[in-house]
Amino acid sequence: MSVDQRHAGPDSPDHADADHLGVLGYRQELHRGLSPFASFASGFSFVSILTTVFQLFIIGFGFGGPAYIWTWPVVFVGQFCVCLVFAELAARYPIAGAIYQWSRRVASDPWGWMAGWLMQLGYVVSVAAIAIALQAVLPEVWSGFQIVGGDPSPTSDTGALNAIVLGTICIAVCVAVQLLGVTRVAIVTRIGVTLEIVGLVLVVVALFAHAQRGPQVVFETNGVQGDGSYLWPFLASMLMAAYVMYGFDSAAELSEETGDPRRTTPRAIVRCMVISGVGGLLLILAALMAAPDLASPDLASQGIAWVVTSELGDVFGRVVLAVVAASILSAALAISTSASRVMFSMARDGQLPFSAALAKVSPRTRTPVLPTVVVGVLAIAVLLVNLGQSSVFASVTSISVVIVYLAYLFVTVPRLYHRLARTGLHEPEPGTFSLGRWGLPVNLVAVLFGIFLLVNVGWPRAAVYDPDGSGGWVLQYSAVLAVVVILALGLVAYRVMRRQNAARAAA
């Protein structure tokens, strides 16, 4: 009997949650102490629109001009359909290692293993990518954060080195907080999300109050299409929204640590997407309307941070950047926690090397210790790619987005098959989130849009994967090559694990 069951009466919600987890094949080991807001905060922190929109605005604007804003609602609709499919499965299977668990249950163990393999890689690189973003923020708040001295620009040698230092400190803090238990994680993410939402509202209202032009700016392209069609710049600018709007499923990674997860987790996933979609759209629109000069090279290179400091003053700008820094820490914590839960979930099923050690839960904090440390070490190792190779690091982070979108298809495609075949399997339990008759069209859009985003993000654009022209065709086609290599390695690793598990069972 688990600790949760010993302290819960037979009619208590915690006991019912533990019983349901038992029906799904696992005993309650993790601490079930997250509230509905903490569940929402884990997903919202991952998306972290104040951080990611600030950081990635220059990608969308650089490729598509002001009119790129229309890519935001397009991506939102597609990703919201994915979100709804996930919400249904979160109600049916509230288990740590969400994508991995859902995929193996709606498809097969090999299919699920590959989904878990992809998510694990995507999460680890995402931790490094969000942590390294501190370099674009903290030295602007206070020059003392440029610890190694020299030029703080993220693309300079000293800036790249300092980014590794700040990122390593950020990841180390995230590991330490996680080792204290999920309730401490919840406290940090709640604070981070509260600051982010308040900061977002203040920035949006202030920028609208300092508008230099009307909303008709959303129809301007700044001539980025030249003499050709605007379709190609528009598709390229869509990468900004695609880079932002994923990770909402991280709320499901903490399902085993959430009270009444069959109802709480689906709501958290949906609310995360809705608030992120609306908030991000308003932030982009406000920045475009308030920008002093749409043709300024500062807008193309510094993005929203330049608009804020130019229109609202240096002091207000520093305060906003401090809030962004807090959001980055919260996001890194949420992503690294999700990554550790995927590793724990796969190890618990004996699907990873050293599974017995990785599946152990601390009896004191009731959190998986070794997966937390391993994720932190791997993320710091990824940071080292940035040492004199910032363009390579940018390509690696883009590849991580590609493999996460691929992992999503390992869930939405087999789920669509069951709907088309009318198998009746994997339907939500009565009283929990269900798409009902809208399930088939929503699932179809989720699959088609997922394939479209996968191709669009992974398309070998030199401006994305080799912006300075130093990497040649290898770097330009790195996303395609990486997907092939990662899938091949995943297939080999799965076969090795299957042989080892079969040998243990026969012994």
Residue pairs with C-beta under 8 A, 6 or more apart in sequence:
2 18
2 27
2 28
2 29
3 28
3 29
3 31
3 366
4 14
4 15
4 17
4 18
4 28
4 31
4 32
5 14
5 15
5 18
5 28
7 14
8 14
8 15
8 18
9 15
13 259
13 260
14 32
14 259
17 28
17 32
17 94
17 259
17 260
17 261
18 27
18 28
18 32
20 94
20 262
21 27
21 28
21 94
21 95
21 256
22 28
24 93
24 95
26 95
26 256
26 348
28 256
29 256
29 361
29 366
30 96
30 182
30 256
30 257
30 361
30 366
30 367
30 368
31 181
31 182
31 183
31 257
31 365
31 366
31 367
32 256
32 257
32 258
32 259
33 182
33 183
33 186
33 257
33 259
34 42
34 182
34 183
34 186
34 254
34 257
34 258
34 259
35 186
35 259
36 259
36 264
36 267
36 268
37 190
38 186
38 189
38 190
38 258
39 251
39 254
39 258
39 261
39 264
39 265
39 268
40 193
40 251
40 267
40 268
40 271
40 272
41 186
41 189
41 190
41 192
41 193
41 330
41 334
42 185
42 186
42 189
42 250
42 251
42 253
42 254
42 268
42 334
42 337
42 338
43 247
43 248
43 249
43 250
43 251
43 268
43 269
43 272
43 334
44 193
44 196
44 272
44 275
44 276
45 189
45 192
45 193
45 196
45 250
45 327
45 330
45 331
45 333
45 334
46 247
46 248
46 250
46 331
46 334
46 335
46 338
47 244
47 245
47 246
47 247
47 248
47 272
47 273
47 276
48 130
48 196
48 327
48 328
48 330
48 331
49 196
49 200
49 244
49 276
49 279
49 280
49 283
50 196
50 199
50 200
50 203
50 283
50 323
50 324
50 327
51 130
51 133
51 196
51 324
51 327
51 328
51 331
52 243
52 244
53 244
53 280
53 283
53 284
53 304
54 303
54 304
54 305
54 324
55 133
55 136
55 303
56 240
56 243
56 244
57 240
57 284
57 287
57 303
57 304
58 300
58 301
58 302
58 303
59 237
59 239
59 240
59 243
60 68
60 69
60 71
60 237
60 238
60 239
60 240
60 241
60 284
61 68
61 237
61 240
61 299
61 300
61 303
62 237
62 300
63 224
63 233
63 236
63 237
63 239
63 240
63 463
64 71
64 221
64 224
64 230
64 233
64 234
64 236
64 237
65 220
65 221
65 222
65 223
65 224
65 233
65 237
65 294
66 217
66 218
66 219
66 220
66 221
66 222
66 288
66 294
67 218
67 219
67 220
67 221
67 230
67 234
68 233
68 234
68 237
68 238
68 240
69 218
69 281
69 284
69 285
69 288
70 218
70 234
71 234
71 237
71 238
71 240
71 241
72 241
72 277
72 280
72 281
72 284
73 277
73 281
74 238
74 241
75 238
75 241
75 242
75 245
75 453
76 241
76 245
76 273
76 277
76 281
77 445
77 449
78 445
78 446
78 449
78 450
78 452
78 453
79 245
79 246
79 248
79 273
79 449
80 273
80 274
80 277
81 442
81 443
81 445
81 446
81 449
82 408
82 412
82 446
82 449
82 450
83 248
83 249
83 269
83 270
83 272
83 273
84 270
84 435
84 442
84 446
85 411
85 412
85 415
85 435
85 442
85 443
85 446
86 98
86 102
86 248
86 249
86 252
86 269
86 411
87 265
87 266
87 267
87 269
87 270
87 433
88 266
88 428
88 433
88 434
88 435
88 439
89 98
89 102
89 106
89 411
89 415
89 426
90 98
90 249
90 251
90 252
90 255
90 261
90 262
90 265
90 266
90 269
90 433
91 262
91 263
91 265
91 266
91 428
91 429
91 432
91 433
91 434
92 262
92 426
92 427
92 428
92 429
92 432
93 101
93 102
93 105
93 426
94 252
94 255
94 256
94 258
94 261
94 262
94 265
95 101
95 255
95 256
95 345
96 253
96 254
96 255
96 256
96 257
96 341
96 342
96 344
96 345
97 116
97 253
97 341
97 342
97 344
97 345
97 346
98 249
98 252
98 253
98 255
99 115
99 116
99 119
99 249
99 342
99 407
99 408
99 410
99 411
100 112
100 113
100 115
100 116
100 119
100 342
100 345
100 346
101 112
101 345
102 112
102 115
102 411
102 415
103 111
103 112
103 114
103 115
103 116
103 407
103 410
103 411
103 414
104 111
104 112
104 113
104 115
104 116
105 112
105 426
106 411
106 414
106 415
106 418
106 425
106 426
107 410
107 414
110 494
111 410
111 414
112 410
113 346
113 351
113 490
113 494
113 497
114 410
114 487
114 490
114 491
114 494
115 407
115 410
115 411
116 342
116 345
116 346
116 351
117 486
117 490
117 493
117 494
118 403
118 404
118 406
118 407
118 410
118 486
118 490
119 342
119 404
119 407
120 339
120 342
120 343
120 346
121 400
121 403
121 486
122 400
122 401
122 403
122 404
122 407
123 335
123 336
123 338
123 339
123 342
123 375
123 404
124 339
124 375
124 378
124 379
124 382
125 379
125 382
125 396
125 397
125 399
125 400
126 247
126 335
126 397
126 400
126 404
127 171
127 174
127 332
127 335
127 336
127 339
127 375
127 376
127 379
127 382
128 167
128 171
128 379
128 380
128 382
128 383
128 397
129 397
129 400
130 328
130 331
130 332
130 335
131 166
131 167
131 168
131 170
131 171
131 328
131 332
131 379
131 383
132 154
132 163
132 164
132 166
132 167
132 383
132 386
132 393
133 328
134 145
134 163
134 166
134 167
134 170
134 325
134 328
135 152
135 154
135 159
135 160
135 162
135 163
135 166
135 167
136 154
136 305
137 321
137 324
137 325
137 328
138 145
138 166
138 321
138 325
139 145
139 146
139 152
139 162
140 152
140 305
140 317
140 318
140 321
141 318
141 321
141 322
141 325
143 152
145 162
145 166
146 152
146 158
146 159
146 162
147 162
147 165
147 166
148 158
148 161
148 162
148 165
149 158
150 156
150 157
150 158
150 159
150 162
151 157
151 158
151 159
152 158
152 159
152 162
153 159
154 160
154 163
154 390
155 390
157 388
160 386
160 387
160 388
160 389
160 390
161 387
163 383
163 386
164 383
164 384
164 386
164 387
167 380
167 383
167 386
168 380
168 383
170 328
170 329
170 332
171 332
171 336
171 376
171 379
171 380
171 383
172 376
172 380
173 329
174 329
174 332
174 333
174 336
174 337
174 376
175 336
175 372
175 373
175 375
175 376
177 184
177 185
177 188
177 333
178 184
178 185
178 333
178 336
178 337
178 340
178 367
178 372
179 362
179 365
179 367
179 369
179 372
179 373
180 365
181 365
181 366
181 367
182 254
182 257
182 337
182 365
182 366
182 367
185 333
185 337
188 329
188 330
188 333
189 330
189 333
189 334
191 326
191 330
192 326
192 327
192 329
192 330
192 331
192 333
193 330
195 323
195 326
195 327
196 323
196 326
196 327
196 330
197 275
197 279
198 323
199 320
199 323
199 324
199 327
200 279
200 283
202 320
203 283
203 286
203 308
203 320
204 279
204 282
204 283
204 286
206 311
206 312
206 316
207 286
207 287
207 289
207 290
207 307
207 308
207 311
207 312
208 286
208 289
208 290
210 290
210 311
210 312
211 286
211 289
211 290
212 289
212 290
212 291
212 292
213 289
214 289
215 285
215 289
217 288
217 289
217 294
218 285
218 288
220 294
221 230
221 233
222 294
222 295
224 230
224 233
225 232
225 233
235 456
236 461
236 463
236 464
238 456
239 398
239 456
239 457
239 464
241 280
242 401
242 405
242 453
242 456
242 457
243 398
243 401
243 457
244 276
244 280
245 273
245 276
245 277
245 280
246 401
246 404
246 405
246 408
247 334
247 335
247 338
247 404
248 269
248 272
248 273
248 276
249 269
250 334
250 335
250 337
250 338
251 258
251 265
251 268
251 269
251 272
252 265
252 269
253 337
253 338
253 341
253 342
254 337
254 338
254 341
255 261
255 265
258 264
258 265
262 429
262 432
263 431
263 432
263 433
266 432
266 433
267 433
270 433
283 304
287 303
287 304
287 307
288 294
290 307
290 311
291 299
291 307
291 310
292 307
292 310
292 311
293 299
296 306
298 306
298 310
299 306
299 307
305 317
305 321
308 316
308 317
308 320
309 316
309 317
312 320
336 372
336 375
336 376
336 379
337 372
339 371
339 375
339 379
340 368
340 371
340 372
340 374
340 375
341 368
341 371
343 352
343 358
343 368
343 371
343 374
343 375
344 358
344 359
344 361
344 368
344 371
346 352
346 355
347 354
347 355
347 356
347 357
347 358
347 359
347 371
348 355
348 359
349 355
350 497
350 501
351 497
352 358
352 497
353 497
357 370
358 368
358 370
358 371
358 374
359 368
360 368
360 369
360 370
361 367
361 368
361 369
362 368
362 369
382 396
385 392
385 393
385 396
386 393
391 466
391 467
391 468
391 470
391 471
391 475
392 471
392 475
394 467
395 464
395 465
395 466
395 471
395 475
395 478
395 479
398 457
398 464
398 465
398 479
399 478
399 479
399 482
399 483
401 457
402 454
402 457
402 458
402 479
402 482
402 483
403 482
403 483
403 486
405 450
405 453
405 454
405 457
406 454
406 483
408 450
409 447
409 450
409 451
409 454
412 443
412 446
412 447
412 450
413 447
415 426
415 443
416 440
416 443
416 444
416 446
416 447
418 425
418 426
419 439
419 440
419 443
420 440
427 434
428 434
435 442
435 443
457 479
458 479
458 480
458 483
459 479
460 476
460 477
460 478
460 479
460 480
461 476
462 469
462 476
465 471
465 475
465 476
465 477
465 478
465 479
466 472
466 475
466 476
471 478
474 481
